């Protein structure tokens, strides 16, 4: 016996999900599917086991097992996240000091939220791969936060390849440093378009000249033009550099030095030392941010646009190139 509907859909077949009688699961109402999705620590885990690098079992195991949680997927460093709140707070403060970057962008996710809030009388915004990021409370904006990590305060644990939301249910989607961590970014971009209402907005940031981060969960890089093609079903509002060449150079030097060491403890101290030593380099991005040629060596790029009626063609795509590495002069 099941209870009320949830407004969510099954990530496998997109039939409506309902709450089980004991509220321990969300159940697919599709007769041919009938999948059950657990609610773990108050958070529904809505993973399509057949089409994800994650499995529902990863989230139902104990934290000491090999399951997926803040203890096993680590956003920074090699050491497991501390369960002690004070130590975790001190660690985050140290990371902000060590992992800082100089802003080379003329846009941001916060500006995107403000833009959407001003453009629409009421907006529902989906934030994917949210981590612990939270946006300002605005009277006309309602946020939905998702991630693939338990314990970060997400509303739902789900995979961007198969979102558990009905078609055209959001006015905007925010995806910051997410699409490099998915196996099929084009499928994920299609999912973003699916859940957006006509004219809905997307803001995406992906790396270009960056080394591997998050280990086995890092798959893809995009040039500025490649990122634009990823969102070819959208009309561009703003696009440009998210991380400059100086930041990319600092990353490269750090990973060059790390390449000489394999022990985790040694790598941790080398990482900190190199980050501190290369910190001054990052300030060159304040100059390079205004140079179009810098896009060819950017550490990361962003795109902000609206859902379009038709995709741009690959021939049209070429017109969006803004770097200086000209191979063929066109009259």
KOLLO-578511 format. One line per field, with one value per residue (C-alpha): x, y, z; residue number from 1. Coordinates in Angstrom, 3 decimals, m for minus. Example, Ala and Ser with C-alpha at 12.3 -4.5 7.8 and 13.67 -1.06 7.14 Angstrom:
BEGIN
east	c(12.300 | 13.670)
north	c(m4.500 | m1.060)
up	c(7.800 | 7.140)
lodo	c(1 | 2)
END
This chain:
BEGIN
east	c(0.000 | 1.320 | 0.570 | 0.588 | 2.268 | 5.563 | 5.724 | 8.762 | 9.168 | 10.992 | 14.520 | 14.191 | 10.753 | 9.498 | 6.276 | 5.103 | 6.716 | 4.605 | 5.560 | 5.477 | 3.180 | 6.051 | 7.683 | 10.942 | 10.868 | 9.575 | 7.873 | 7.453 | 3.773 | 4.526 | 3.195 | 6.029 | 8.688 | 7.715 | 11.222 | 11.664 | 14.015 | 15.157 | 15.002 | 18.334 | 18.736 | 15.703 | 17.064 | 15.482 | 18.097 | 16.771 | 19.406 | 18.772 | 21.003 | 21.020 | 22.458 | 24.753 | 28.269 | 26.603 | 24.338 | 21.572 | 23.445 | 26.313 | 24.074 | 22.450 | 25.724 | 27.207 | 29.493 | 32.442 | 31.858 | 32.791 | 29.492 | 29.118 | 28.980 | 30.933 | 33.350 | 34.089 | 33.744 | 36.035 | 35.940 | 39.443 | 42.610 | 43.114 | 42.053 | 38.510 | 36.249 | 36.233 | 33.056 | 34.042 | 32.273 | 34.988 | 37.769 | 35.686 | 35.067 | 38.771 | 39.614 | 37.176 | 38.686 | 42.185 | 41.002 | 39.496 | 42.854 | 44.919 | 42.569 | 41.633 | 41.514 | 41.563 | 38.257 | 38.773 | 35.091 | 32.601 | 29.708 | 28.810 | 26.118 | 25.017 | 24.567 | 22.627 | 20.253 | 19.776 | 19.150 | 16.474 | 14.870 | 14.574 | 13.324 | 10.556 | 7.822 | 8.328 | 11.168 | 12.002 | 15.755 | 17.423 | 21.006 | 22.758 | 25.967 | 25.261 | 27.577 | 27.188 | 26.581 | 23.444 | 22.085 | 20.452 | 16.810 | 14.785 | 11.017 | 10.225 | 12.753 | 12.415 | 15.523 | 15.901 | 19.381 | 20.665 | 23.937 | 25.380 | 26.723 | 24.827 | 25.450 | 25.773 | 22.180 | 20.851 | 17.091 | 17.613 | 20.467 | 20.248 | 22.347 | 22.211 | 21.934 | 18.410 | 16.793 | 13.733 | 11.735 | 8.882 | 9.365 | 9.401 | 9.364 | 12.119 | 12.831 | 16.616 | 19.340 | 22.708 | 25.571 | 28.919 | 31.876 | 29.531 | 29.646 | 33.289 | 32.244 | 29.555 | 30.132 | 27.919 | 27.762 | 25.588 | 22.936 | 23.086 | 22.694 | 19.611 | 18.239 | 18.780 | 16.844 | 14.081 | 13.359 | 13.488 | 10.369 | 10.373 | 12.737 | 14.271 | 17.834 | 20.988 | 24.268 | 27.132 | 30.831 | 33.225 | 37.033 | 39.245 | 42.954 | 42.738 | 44.200 | 42.174 | 40.268 | 37.951 | 39.980 | 37.922 | 34.908 | 36.557 | 35.865 | 35.797 | 37.178 | 35.697 | 37.155 | 35.089 | 33.598 | 33.106 | 31.187 | 29.026 | 28.227 | 27.243 | 24.480 | 23.624 | 19.913 | 20.207 | 20.452 | 23.516 | 23.037 | 26.576 | 29.620 | 33.279 | 36.144 | 35.497 | 39.121 | 42.044 | 45.299 | 47.271 | 45.045 | 45.502 | 49.283 | 49.228 | 47.216 | 49.724 | 52.706 | 50.993 | 50.260 | 53.721 | 55.215 | 52.692 | 53.703 | 56.971 | 55.248 | 52.866 | 52.432 | 49.241 | 50.828 | 53.701 | 51.358 | 49.261 | 52.201 | 53.567 | 50.137 | 49.932 | 53.504 | 53.075 | 49.725 | 51.259 | 54.278 | 52.162 | 49.529 | 51.075 | 50.877 | 47.091 | 46.920 | 47.948 | 44.377 | 43.206 | 45.047 | 44.377 | 40.638 | 40.357 | 42.324 | 40.349 | 43.394 | 43.319 | 40.221 | 42.449 | 44.316 | 41.532 | 41.352 | 37.564 | 34.666 | 31.041 | 27.805 | 24.560 | 21.666 | 17.984 | 16.300 | 15.776 | 13.267 | 16.005 | 19.679 | 22.484 | 24.265 | 27.940 | 28.538 | 26.860 | 28.912 | 32.152 | 30.968 | 31.140 | 34.915 | 36.557 | 40.182 | 43.182 | 44.510 | 43.409 | 44.123 | 41.992 | 41.442 | 37.882 | 36.962)
north	c(0.000 | 3.461 | 6.986 | 10.349 | 11.301 | 13.171 | 15.303 | 13.218 | 10.675 | 7.382 | 7.959 | 4.711 | 4.961 | 8.448 | 7.182 | 9.018 | 8.146 | 7.628 | 7.257 | 3.787 | 3.159 | 3.236 | 6.239 | 4.306 | 4.241 | 6.038 | 3.582 | 3.767 | 3.657 | 2.164 | m1.391 | m2.544 | m0.982 | m0.850 | 0.109 | 1.096 | 3.888 | 4.135 | 7.196 | 7.341 | 9.726 | 11.628 | 11.965 | 10.041 | 8.154 | 8.253 | 6.440 | 4.440 | 1.462 | 0.379 | 3.631 | 5.086 | 4.691 | 4.736 | 2.081 | 2.402 | m0.147 | 2.356 | 4.629 | 2.026 | 0.576 | 1.761 | 4.787 | 2.511 | 0.462 | 1.345 | 3.209 | 6.661 | 9.367 | 12.391 | 9.860 | 8.147 | 10.821 | 13.653 | 16.982 | 18.003 | 16.311 | 12.648 | 12.317 | 11.264 | 14.082 | 14.480 | 13.690 | 16.158 | 19.457 | 21.712 | 19.905 | 19.902 | 23.655 | 24.335 | 22.160 | 24.043 | 27.355 | 26.112 | 24.861 | 28.238 | 29.827 | 27.288 | 26.527 | 30.094 | 31.317 | 34.830 | 35.641 | 35.771 | 35.688 | 38.420 | 36.187 | 33.721 | 31.389 | 34.079 | 36.563 | 33.912 | 33.473 | 37.242 | 37.438 | 34.723 | 36.273 | 39.626 | 38.093 | 35.930 | 36.704 | 33.238 | 30.839 | 27.276 | 26.646 | 23.232 | 23.118 | 19.892 | 18.713 | 21.298 | 20.019 | 22.421 | 25.422 | 27.423 | 30.505 | 33.559 | 33.272 | 35.370 | 35.905 | 34.676 | 31.830 | 28.233 | 26.027 | 22.273 | 20.970 | 17.612 | 15.710 | 12.208 | 12.506 | 11.819 | 14.131 | 17.427 | 18.512 | 17.859 | 17.506 | 14.451 | 12.112 | 11.577 | 11.169 | 13.921 | 11.268 | 10.409 | 13.197 | 12.264 | 15.323 | 15.711 | 17.443 | 21.261 | 21.507 | 24.115 | 27.667 | 27.375 | 24.788 | 25.558 | 23.096 | 24.334 | 21.955 | 19.023 | 17.982 | 16.912 | 14.316 | 12.588 | 9.704 | 11.153 | 14.976 | 15.200 | 12.982 | 15.150 | 18.329 | 16.739 | 15.974 | 19.604 | 20.708 | 18.186 | 19.456 | 23.123 | 24.987 | 26.728 | 29.678 | 28.280 | 29.165 | 27.102 | 28.160 | 25.712 | 25.838 | 23.156 | 22.881 | 23.098 | 23.225 | 21.366 | 18.131 | 15.247 | 15.980 | 13.653 | 10.743 | 8.055 | 10.366 | 12.748 | 12.121 | 15.122 | 18.563 | 21.207 | 24.033 | 27.226 | 26.154 | 22.547 | 23.763 | 25.931 | 22.879 | 20.931 | 23.516 | 23.866 | 23.595 | 26.899 | 30.548 | 32.216 | 35.083 | 35.154 | 32.901 | 33.221 | 32.375 | 30.908 | 30.253 | 31.982 | 30.676 | 31.677 | 29.512 | 26.694 | 27.142 | 26.939 | 23.704 | 22.278 | 23.088 | 21.519 | 18.281 | 18.267 | 18.244 | 15.689 | 13.341 | 12.613 | 11.202 | 8.333 | 8.289 | 10.082 | 11.815 | 13.161 | 14.310 | 16.213 | 18.326 | 18.779 | 19.962 | 22.596 | 23.767 | 24.128 | 25.871 | 28.450 | 28.884 | 29.343 | 31.604 | 34.829 | 33.441 | 33.423 | 37.225 | 37.414 | 36.342 | 39.834 | 41.020 | 37.991 | 38.051 | 40.950 | 39.220 | 37.158 | 35.055 | 33.825 | 31.740 | 29.316 | 28.562 | 29.073 | 26.841 | 26.716 | 28.155 | 29.049 | 29.245 | 31.026 | 30.731 | 30.050 | 26.952 | 27.425 | 26.102 | 24.696 | 23.793 | 25.751 | 23.920 | 23.051 | 25.611 | 28.293 | 27.119 | 28.292 | 31.901 | 31.721 | 31.200 | 34.060 | 32.968 | 34.106 | 30.785 | 31.352 | 28.445 | 29.431 | 33.094 | 33.663 | 36.634)
up	c(0.000 | m0.897 | 0.217 | m1.566 | m4.823 | m4.602 | m7.762 | m8.736 | m11.516 | m11.703 | m13.080 | m15.038 | m16.725 | m15.716 | m14.193 | m11.083 | m7.746 | m4.640 | m0.986 | 0.534 | 3.478 | 5.977 | 4.223 | 3.871 | 0.065 | m2.981 | m5.300 | m9.075 | m10.030 | m13.454 | m13.622 | m15.850 | m13.639 | m9.959 | m8.801 | m5.149 | m4.099 | m0.461 | 1.736 | 3.572 | 6.501 | 5.224 | 1.674 | m1.235 | m3.271 | m6.838 | m8.881 | m12.049 | m11.288 | m14.922 | m16.251 | m13.602 | m12.274 | m8.871 | m7.393 | m4.831 | m2.706 | m2.428 | m0.391 | 1.827 | 3.103 | 6.372 | 6.244 | 7.057 | 3.911 | 0.367 | m0.128 | m1.633 | 1.013 | 2.146 | 3.611 | 0.309 | m2.392 | m1.432 | m3.194 | m2.111 | m0.903 | m0.221 | 3.410 | 4.399 | 5.530 | 9.292 | 11.188 | 13.899 | 13.146 | 14.536 | 12.695 | 9.516 | 9.854 | 10.376 | 7.408 | 5.169 | 6.300 | 5.471 | 2.079 | 1.246 | 2.023 | 0.079 | m2.821 | m3.669 | m7.261 | m8.676 | m10.336 | m14.101 | m14.989 | m15.805 | m14.733 | m11.980 | m10.723 | m8.281 | m11.129 | m13.031 | m10.099 | m9.863 | m13.614 | m13.446 | m10.360 | m12.126 | m15.372 | m13.871 | m11.314 | m9.798 | m10.518 | m9.593 | m9.844 | m9.891 | m8.601 | m9.634 | m8.002 | m5.320 | m2.574 | 0.342 | m1.937 | m1.092 | m2.828 | m1.211 | m0.222 | m2.638 | m2.306 | m5.832 | m6.085 | m4.910 | m5.038 | m5.404 | m4.519 | m5.766 | m5.540 | m5.677 | m2.137 | 1.067 | 3.986 | 2.083 | 2.714 | m0.801 | m1.236 | m3.442 | m4.339 | m8.091 | m11.224 | m13.851 | m16.589 | m15.345 | m13.365 | m11.267 | m12.307 | m14.811 | m18.148 | m18.079 | m14.281 | m13.709 | m14.834 | m14.483 | m13.903 | m12.288 | m12.953 | m11.644 | m12.138 | m12.724 | m16.379 | m16.276 | m13.695 | m15.771 | m18.167 | m20.917 | m20.767 | m23.902 | m22.349 | m19.237 | m21.289 | m22.863 | m19.412 | m18.420 | m21.508 | m20.764 | m17.245 | m18.288 | m19.302 | m22.715 | m22.472 | m19.279 | m18.317 | m17.835 | m16.236 | m16.634 | m15.727 | m16.935 | m16.889 | m19.954 | m19.003 | m15.707 | m14.411 | m13.044 | m9.857 | m7.917 | m9.289 | m11.010 | m11.198 | m13.682 | m17.392 | m19.733 | m20.661 | m22.973 | m25.008 | m25.119 | m28.448 | m27.331 | m24.305 | m26.563 | m28.694 | m25.600 | m25.174 | m28.855 | m27.977 | m26.105 | m27.126 | m25.641 | m23.203 | m21.794 | m22.205 | m21.418 | m19.108 | m15.684 | m14.678 | m16.369 | m17.865 | m14.774 | m12.610 | m15.125 | m14.979 | m11.178 | m11.415 | m13.919 | m11.721 | m8.731 | m10.575 | m12.125 | m8.624 | m7.355 | m10.169 | m8.352 | m5.252 | m4.591 | m0.790 | 0.270 | 3.272 | 1.177 | m1.608 | 0.909 | 2.091 | m1.425 | m2.585 | 0.130 | m0.442 | m4.209 | m3.865 | m1.545 | m3.825 | m6.961 | m5.400 | m6.800 | m10.352 | m10.170 | m10.002 | m13.676 | m14.432 | m13.520 | m16.637 | m18.825 | m18.101 | m20.559 | m23.344 | m25.855 | m26.666 | m23.081 | m23.855 | m25.779 | m22.540 | m19.982 | m16.956 | m17.287 | m19.265 | m18.564 | m20.538 | m19.626 | m22.030 | m22.638 | m24.014 | m27.754 | m30.287 | m32.517 | m32.080 | m33.701 | m36.519 | m36.375 | m39.119 | m37.002 | m34.055 | m35.634 | m35.437 | m31.639 | m31.545 | m29.624 | m29.276 | m31.320 | m32.630 | m36.229 | m38.568 | m41.538 | m42.357 | m43.462 | m45.591)
lodo	c(1 | 2 | 3 | 4 | 5 | 6 | 7 | 8 | 9 | 10 | 11 | 12 | 13 | 14 | 15 | 16 | 17 | 18 | 19 | 20 | 21 | 22 | 23 | 24 | 25 | 26 | 27 | 28 | 29 | 30 | 31 | 32 | 33 | 34 | 35 | 36 | 37 | 38 | 39 | 40 | 41 | 42 | 43 | 44 | 45 | 46 | 47 | 48 | 49 | 50 | 51 | 52 | 53 | 54 | 55 | 56 | 57 | 58 | 59 | 60 | 61 | 62 | 63 | 64 | 65 | 66 | 67 | 68 | 69 | 70 | 71 | 72 | 73 | 74 | 75 | 76 | 77 | 78 | 79 | 80 | 81 | 82 | 83 | 84 | 85 | 86 | 87 | 88 | 89 | 90 | 91 | 92 | 93 | 94 | 95 | 96 | 97 | 98 | 99 | 100 | 101 | 102 | 103 | 104 | 105 | 106 | 107 | 108 | 109 | 110 | 111 | 112 | 113 | 114 | 115 | 116 | 117 | 118 | 119 | 120 | 121 | 122 | 123 | 124 | 125 | 126 | 127 | 128 | 129 | 130 | 131 | 132 | 133 | 134 | 135 | 136 | 137 | 138 | 139 | 140 | 141 | 142 | 143 | 144 | 145 | 146 | 147 | 148 | 149 | 150 | 151 | 152 | 153 | 154 | 155 | 156 | 157 | 158 | 159 | 160 | 161 | 162 | 163 | 164 | 165 | 166 | 167 | 168 | 169 | 170 | 171 | 172 | 173 | 174 | 175 | 176 | 177 | 178 | 179 | 180 | 181 | 182 | 183 | 184 | 185 | 186 | 187 | 188 | 189 | 190 | 191 | 192 | 193 | 194 | 195 | 196 | 197 | 198 | 199 | 200 | 201 | 202 | 203 | 204 | 205 | 206 | 207 | 208 | 209 | 210 | 211 | 212 | 213 | 214 | 215 | 216 | 217 | 218 | 219 | 220 | 221 | 222 | 223 | 224 | 225 | 226 | 227 | 228 | 229 | 230 | 231 | 232 | 233 | 234 | 235 | 236 | 237 | 238 | 239 | 240 | 241 | 242 | 243 | 244 | 245 | 246 | 247 | 248 | 249 | 250 | 251 | 252 | 253 | 254 | 255 | 256 | 257 | 258 | 259 | 260 | 261 | 262 | 263 | 264 | 265 | 266 | 267 | 268 | 269 | 270 | 271 | 272 | 273 | 274 | 275 | 276 | 277 | 278 | 279 | 280 | 281 | 282 | 283 | 284 | 285 | 286 | 287 | 288 | 289 | 290 | 291 | 292 | 293 | 294 | 295 | 296 | 297 | 298 | 299 | 300 | 301 | 302 | 303 | 304 | 305 | 306 | 307 | 308 | 309 | 310 | 311 | 312 | 313 | 314 | 315 | 316 | 317 | 318 | 319 | 320 | 321 | 322 | 323 | 324 | 325 | 326 | 327 | 328 | 329 | 330 | 331)
END
